Amino acid sequence: MYTNGSQLIYNGFDLSKYIFVDSITKYVSPKLKFQQANISVGSYVQGYGYEPFVIRVNASILAYKPHEIAQARRIIAQALMSHTPKKLLLPDDTGLYYKALYIGGSEVGAFTQAPDITLEFLVPDPIAYGGHHEERVQTHKDGTTEDVMLVGGTYPTKPKITIACEPNYCPMEIANKTTEKKICFVEDFKSNQVVTIDCELERVSVSTVTPNPNGGDVLKANTRDIPLFLESDFFDIKDNDILYHSPSIDAYTIEWDERFL
């Protein structure tokens, strides 16, 4: 049982103003995906990820008169309406969130005071998200270009890396030496260009940037994908992984979200 102060937030909307959460049903750990193959000495089984799952929130609508219940139902329906996964914060673990899609089809219980309601959310990626981090990495004074990552979380996460480029024609490489995966390419860079390596979207792009006359983030234009060498492979990171960058990269910014089973 949770207190009235507990928050259930979906896509930035605080649903706890309209419903009281009685219980939440979800797996202790998501179900493992696995592949099986028959070999000469028997069978071989290996896990390779986790299956999507459904979170069920059992609650009561905080309304006591028929017209109040009807109004609350409309507000809840509007708040939950989405065709793509959105950020879901649950009151049983407010430090984490999921990217979830409200399935719909929930029925309001008996038309009495504080009627029951069950909300079901599909979680396509069952690994929860934690804090967001951003770190600037530079070549060390002794010229070395390796750094040990302190990532946090309990599950590997896919980083996003941004490199501000000097005008030059040069090869670039960023690698996770622990997992032996790397991103490498050659590009003829112009002035005011930024390379973005997005390991979650599996995309490397270059953009021309200009200062924003109204302040705030810089403006990006003329974004295009960069062809990669065949040996390139997008990587994830976890605590104590060693990242390497080629000497042609003086500094870069790396961002990531903590992930938790």
VOPAGU-2260 file (C-alpha; in pm, 1 decimal, decimal comma):
REM VOPAGU-2260
SITE   aa  ch    i         X         Y         Z
SITE  MET   A    0       0,0       0,0       0,0
SITE  TYR   A    1     132,2     343,2     -93,6
SITE  THR   A    2      60,8     679,7      62,8
SITE  ASN   A    3    -133,1     959,6    -104,9
SITE  GLY   A    4     196,4    1141,6    -146,3
SITE  SER   A    5     327,3     869,3    -380,5
SITE  GLN   A    6     353,4     980,0    -740,6
SITE  LEU   A    7     239,1     801,6   -1053,7
SITE  ILE   A    8     358,7    1016,5   -1344,1
SITE  TYR   A    9     310,7     940,7   -1713,3
SITE  ASN   A   10     450,9    1162,6   -1987,3
SITE  GLY   A   11     502,0    1439,9   -1732,6
SITE  PHE   A   12     142,0    1428,0   -1600,9
SITE  ASP   A   13      94,1    1356,2   -1230,0
SITE  LEU   A   14    -186,4    1098,8   -1220,0
SITE  SER   A   15    -169,2    1071,3    -841,4
SITE  LYS   A   16    -391,7    1382,0    -826,7
SITE  TYR   A   17    -674,3    1169,9    -967,2
SITE  ILE   A   18    -603,6     810,1    -861,3
SITE  PHE   A   19    -478,4     633,7    -549,2
SITE  VAL   A   20    -244,6     341,2    -621,3
SITE  ASP   A   21    -332,2      27,7    -426,2
SITE  SER   A   22     -78,8    -214,1    -579,3
SITE  ILE   A   23     154,4    -263,2    -875,1
SITE  THR   A   24     217,4    -594,0   -1052,5
SITE  LYS   A   25     540,7    -644,1   -1244,3
SITE  TYR   A   26     814,7    -904,4   -1280,2
SITE  VAL   A   27    1099,7    -932,6   -1032,1
SITE  SER   A   28    1312,2    -954,9   -1346,9
SITE  PRO   A   29    1198,2    -951,9   -1711,8
SITE  LYS   A   30    1177,3   -1282,0   -1898,5
SITE  LEU   A   31    1491,8   -1383,6   -2081,9
SITE  LYS   A   32    1493,6   -1426,8   -2458,2
SITE  PHE   A   33    1695,9   -1728,0   -2566,5
SITE  GLN   A   34    1799,2   -1917,3   -2873,1
SITE  GLN   A   35    1848,3   -2293,6   -2890,6
SITE  ALA   A   36    2042,6   -2504,3   -3137,8
SITE  ASN   A   37    2098,5   -2876,9   -3165,3
SITE  ILE   A   38    2463,1   -2979,3   -3167,9
SITE  SER   A   39    2641,6   -3313,7   -3181,2
SITE  VAL   A   40    2657,4   -3354,7   -2804,4
SITE  GLY   A   41    2306,4   -3230,9   -2723,9
SITE  SER   A   42    2153,4   -2886,0   -2739,1
SITE  TYR   A   43    2294,6   -2535,7   -2692,6
SITE  VAL   A   44    2097,0   -2257,1   -2526,6
SITE  GLN   A   45    2200,2   -1893,0   -2491,4
SITE  GLY   A   46    2019,6   -1581,3   -2369,9
SITE  TYR   A   47    2037,4   -1270,5   -2586,4
SITE  GLY   A   48    1803,6   -1012,2   -2433,0
SITE  TYR   A   49    1476,2    -963,1   -2247,2
SITE  GLU   A   50    1113,4    -980,7   -2353,3
SITE  PRO   A   51     873,0    -685,2   -2324,2
SITE  PHE   A   52     637,7    -703,5   -2028,4
SITE  VAL   A   53     321,2    -542,3   -1894,1
SITE  ILE   A   54     298,8    -338,8   -1572,5
SITE  ARG   A   55     -43,9    -340,2   -1406,4
SITE  VAL   A   56    -135,8     -55,8   -1174,0
SITE  ASN   A   57    -437,6    -129,8    -952,5
SITE  ALA   A   58    -587,1     192,4    -822,3
SITE  SER   A   59    -894,7     385,6    -715,2
SITE  ILE   A   60   -1023,7     702,4    -878,0
SITE  LEU   A   61   -1018,5     989,9    -627,8
SITE  ALA   A   62   -1374,9    1102,7    -692,5
SITE  TYR   A   63   -1698,6    1044,9    -502,1
SITE  LYS   A   64   -1985,6    1184,5    -707,3
SITE  PRO   A   65   -2096,5    1061,9   -1051,7
SITE  HIS   A   66   -2006,6    1383,6   -1233,7
SITE  GLU   A   67   -1667,9    1399,5   -1054,5
SITE  ILE   A   68   -1592,2    1040,0   -1153,3
SITE  ALA   A   69   -1683,4    1109,6   -1516,6
SITE  GLN   A   70   -1463,9    1420,8   -1524,5
SITE  ALA   A   71   -1170,2    1237,1   -1362,2
SITE  ARG   A   72   -1203,9     952,9   -1614,5
SITE  ARG   A   73   -1180,8    1198,4   -1905,3
SITE  ILE   A   74    -874,5    1367,9   -1757,0
SITE  ILE   A   75    -702,3    1033,3   -1696,6
SITE  ALA   A   76    -783,2     915,8   -2051,1
SITE  GLN   A   77    -641,9    1235,5   -2199,8
SITE  ALA   A   78    -323,7    1211,5   -1990,3
SITE  LEU   A   79    -262,4     850,1   -2093,7
SITE  MET   A   80    -324,6     901,3   -2466,3
SITE  SER   A   81     -11,6     829,5   -2669,3
SITE  HIS   A   82      88,4     615,5   -2966,8
SITE  THR   A   83     454,9     592,0   -2863,7
SITE  PRO   A   84     622,4     492,8   -2533,6
SITE  LYS   A   85     652,8     771,9   -2279,9
SITE  LYS   A   86     826,6     815,5   -1946,2
SITE  LEU   A   87     649,7     628,5   -1663,5
SITE  LEU   A   88     740,5     686,5   -1297,1
SITE  LEU   A   89     590,8     442,5   -1047,2
SITE  PRO   A   90     542,7     500,9    -674,0
SITE  ASP   A   91     718,1     176,7    -577,7
SITE  ASP   A   92    1056,8     305,2    -701,4
SITE  THR   A   93    1058,2     678,3    -768,3
SITE  GLY   A   94    1430,2     684,2    -850,3
SITE  LEU   A   95    1374,4     492,2   -1173,9
SITE  TYR   A   96    1143,2     512,0   -1473,8
SITE  TYR   A   97    1037,2     305,6   -1774,4
SITE  LYS   A   98     953,6     403,4   -2130,4
SITE  ALA   A   99     603,6     259,9   -2151,8
SITE  LEU   A  100     292,6     269,0   -2366,1
SITE  TYR   A  101     -52,3     271,7   -2207,3
SITE  ILE   A  102    -239,4     -20,1   -2363,5
SITE  GLY   A  103    -589,2     118,0   -2305,3
SITE  GLY   A  104    -909,9     -73,8   -2244,7
SITE  SER   A  105    -919,3     -10,9   -1869,9
SITE  GLU   A  106   -1264,5     -40,6   -1715,9
SITE  VAL   A  107   -1391,8     175,3   -1432,6
SITE  GLY   A  108   -1534,4     -31,6   -1147,9
SITE  ALA   A  109   -1878,2      -0,4    -992,2
SITE  PHE   A  110   -2015,7     351,7   -1023,9
SITE  THR   A  111   -1970,3     424,1    -654,5
SITE  GLN   A  112   -1740,5     637,6    -445,6
SITE  ALA   A  113   -1372,2     598,0    -544,8
SITE  PRO   A  114   -1431,3     323,8    -807,6
SITE  ASP   A  115   -1155,1      75,0    -888,0
SITE  ILE   A  116    -948,4      98,3   -1205,3
SITE  THR   A  117    -658,3    -106,5   -1346,9
SITE  LEU   A  118    -410,5      61,0   -1581,4
SITE  GLU   A  119    -189,3    -156,0   -1803,4
SITE  PHE   A  120     136,9     -30,1   -1953,5
SITE  LEU   A  121     341,9    -216,1   -2215,0
SITE  VAL   A  122     717,1    -180,7   -2158,4
SITE  PRO   A  123     894,2    -268,0   -2489,3
SITE  ASP   A  124    1239,3    -219,2   -2333,7
SITE  PRO   A  125    1211,9    -378,7   -1988,1
SITE  ILE   A  126    1535,6    -233,2   -1849,8
SITE  ALA   A  127    1453,9      64,9   -1624,5
SITE  TYR   A  128    1620,8     404,6   -1660,1
SITE  GLY   A  129    1794,8     595,7   -1381,9
SITE  GLY   A  130    1995,6     915,9   -1370,9
SITE  HIS   A  131    2130,0    1095,2   -1678,5
SITE  HIS   A  132    2502,3    1175,4   -1690,7
SITE  GLU   A  133    2723,6    1391,1   -1908,5
SITE  GLU   A  134    3102,5    1397,9   -1896,4
SITE  ARG   A  135    3372,4    1573,9   -2096,4
SITE  VAL   A  136    3671,9    1356,5   -2181,8
SITE  GLN   A  137    4006,4    1503,3   -2291,6
SITE  THR   A  138    4343,9    1370,1   -2396,0
SITE  HIS   A  139    4562,6    1348,1   -2085,5
SITE  LYS   A  140    4865,2    1571,9   -2039,7
SITE  ASP   A  141    5096,9    1276,8   -2097,8
SITE  GLY   A  142    4927,1    1212,0   -2432,6
SITE  THR   A  143    4738,9     898,2   -2328,9
SITE  THR   A  144    4381,1     861,8   -2449,5
SITE  GLU   A  145    4227,5     592,2   -2228,8
SITE  ASP   A  146    3973,8     649,9   -1952,5
SITE  VAL   A  147    3800,9     422,8   -1702,3
SITE  MET   A  148    3424,4     481,2   -1698,8
SITE  LEU   A  149    3215,9     508,0   -1381,1
SITE  VAL   A  150    2871,0     453,3   -1529,5
SITE  GLY   A  151    2640,6     348,6   -1243,6
SITE  GLY   A  152    2333,5     129,2   -1275,1
SITE  THR   A  153    2325,7    -250,2   -1289,1
SITE  TYR   A  154    2298,3    -303,4   -1665,1
SITE  PRO   A  155    2506,1    -183,2   -1964,4
SITE  THR   A  156    2387,4     136,9   -2131,8
SITE  LYS   A  157    2432,9     280,4   -2480,0
SITE  PRO   A  158    2612,5     617,5   -2482,9
SITE  LYS   A  159    2585,5     921,4   -2705,2
SITE  ILE   A  160    2915,5    1088,1   -2796,5
SITE  THR   A  161    2964,8    1438,7   -2939,0
SITE  ILE   A  162    3291,0    1558,7   -3094,2
SITE  ALA   A  163    3360,6    1920,2   -3190,4
SITE  CYS   A  164    3588,2    1889,5   -3495,4
SITE  GLU   A  165    3874,3    2106,3   -3616,0
SITE  PRO   A  166    3900,6    2163,8   -3995,2
SITE  ASN   A  167    4106,3    1865,2   -4105,2
SITE  TYR   A  168    4101,8    1542,5   -4303,0
SITE  CYS   A  169    4172,3    1268,7   -4053,8
SITE  PRO   A  170    4069,7     925,3   -3928,6
SITE  MET   A  171    3880,3     905,8   -3599,8
SITE  GLU   A  172    3820,4     616,5   -3364,9
SITE  ILE   A  173    3643,3     571,6   -3032,6
SITE  ALA   A  174    3650,8     224,3   -2880,1
SITE  ASN   A  175    3540,8      29,2   -2576,7
SITE  LYS   A  176    3861,5    -165,2   -2519,4
SITE  THR   A  177    3691,6    -385,8   -2259,4
SITE  THR   A  178    3434,2    -521,8   -2506,3
SITE  GLU   A  179    3664,8    -477,2   -2808,6
SITE  LYS   A  180    3405,2    -283,1   -3005,6
SITE  LYS   A  181    3483,0      41,7   -3185,3
SITE  ILE   A  182    3352,9     315,2   -3413,6
SITE  CYS   A  183    3597,8     435,3   -3679,4
SITE  PHE   A  184    3568,1     658,2   -3986,3
SITE  VAL   A  185    3753,0     911,4   -4202,7
SITE  GLU   A  186    3603,5    1249,6   -4283,2
SITE  ASP   A  187    3712,3    1581,9   -4435,7
SITE  PHE   A  188    3589,6    1817,5   -4164,7
SITE  LYS   A  189    3509,7    2183,5   -4221,0
SITE  SER   A  190    3493,0    2456,3   -3958,7
SITE  ASN   A  191    3207,7    2458,4   -3704,0
SITE  GLN   A  192    3118,7    2093,0   -3748,8
SITE  VAL   A  193    3012,4    1844,4   -3481,8
SITE  VAL   A  194    3009,4    1464,1   -3503,8
SITE  THR   A  195    2741,6    1276,5   -3307,8
SITE  ILE   A  196    2781,4     904,3   -3237,0
SITE  ASP   A  197    2449,2     766,2   -3110,4
SITE  CYS   A  198    2500,6     404,8   -3004,2
SITE  GLU   A  199    2131,3     355,5   -2922,3
SITE  LEU   A  200    2010,9     469,4   -3264,6
SITE  GLU   A  201    2323,1     315,8   -3425,2
SITE  ARG   A  202    2393,0     630,1   -3622,3
SITE  VAL   A  203    2696,9     852,5   -3678,6
SITE  SER   A  204    2625,4    1197,0   -3823,7
SITE  VAL   A  205    2797,7    1529,6   -3880,8
SITE  SER   A  206    2629,6    1870,0   -3851,1
SITE  THR   A  207    2729,3    2230,9   -3910,2
SITE  VAL   A  208    2664,2    2436,2   -3596,9
SITE  THR   A  209    2614,0    2809,2   -3544,2
SITE  PRO   A  210    2552,1    3006,2   -3224,9
SITE  ASN   A  211    2187,8    3061,9   -3137,0
SITE  PRO   A  212    2118,0    3439,2   -3159,1
SITE  ASN   A  213    1846,6    3395,9   -2896,3
SITE  GLY   A  214    2076,4    3211,8   -2657,9
SITE  GLY   A  215    2045,0    2850,5   -2549,5
SITE  ASP   A  216    2162,4    2550,2   -2748,5
SITE  VAL   A  217    2352,5    2597,5   -3072,0
SITE  LEU   A  218    2169,1    2556,2   -3400,1
SITE  LYS   A  219    2249,7    2250,6   -3611,3
SITE  ALA   A  220    2202,8    2230,5   -3987,2
SITE  ASN   A  221    2306,8    2021,2   -4286,0
SITE  THR   A  222    2310,3    1699,0   -4084,6
SITE  ARG   A  223    2419,2    1392,7   -4279,6
SITE  ASP   A  224    2531,2    1039,3   -4198,4
SITE  ILE   A  225    2898,7     942,8   -4203,3
SITE  PRO   A  226    2999,1     610,0   -4363,1
SITE  LEU   A  227    3185,3     383,1   -4120,7
SITE  PHE   A  228    3463,7     132,1   -4165,9
SITE  LEU   A  229    3342,6    -228,2   -4190,2
SITE  GLU   A  230    3502,4    -319,4   -3855,9
SITE  SER   A  231    3289,2     -60,4   -3672,5
SITE  ASP   A  232    3041,0    -187,5   -3415,1
SITE  PHE   A  233    2824,2      25,1   -3186,0
SITE  PHE   A  234    2898,7     -45,1   -2820,9
SITE  ASP   A  235    2750,5      -9,1   -2474,2
SITE  ILE   A  236    2930,3      82,4   -2152,2
SITE  LYS   A  237    2925,5     -29,0   -1790,2
SITE  ASP   A  238    3129,3      39,1   -1475,3
SITE  ASN   A  239    3506,6       7,6   -1518,8
SITE  ASP   A  240    3497,4     -23,6   -1897,5
SITE  ILE   A  241    3800,1     140,2   -2063,6
SITE  LEU   A  242    3725,9     385,7   -2343,7
SITE  TYR   A  243    3991,4     480,6   -2597,1
SITE  HIS   A  244    3992,4     767,9   -2844,6
SITE  SER   A  245    4239,9     823,0   -3125,5
SITE  PRO   A  246    4493,7    1109,6   -3090,7
SITE  SER   A  247    4308,8    1293,5   -3370,8
SITE  ILE   A  248    4031,5    1359,4   -3116,5
SITE  ASP   A  249    4139,8    1620,4   -2861,8
SITE  ALA   A  250    3820,5    1599,1   -2653,4
SITE  TYR   A  251    3462,1    1474,3   -2665,2
SITE  THR   A  252    3143,9    1477,2   -2458,5
SITE  ILE   A  253    2979,7    1148,9   -2361,0
SITE  GLU   A  254    2622,1    1116,5   -2230,4
SITE  TRP   A  255    2439,4     814,4   -2093,2
SITE  ASP   A  256    2142,9     705,5   -1882,4
SITE  GLU   A  257    2186,3     461,5   -1595,8
SITE  ARG   A  258    2002,6     134,3   -1659,1
SITE  PHE   A  259    1865,2    -105,3   -1396,6
SITE  LEU   A  260    1714,7    -454,4   -1407,5
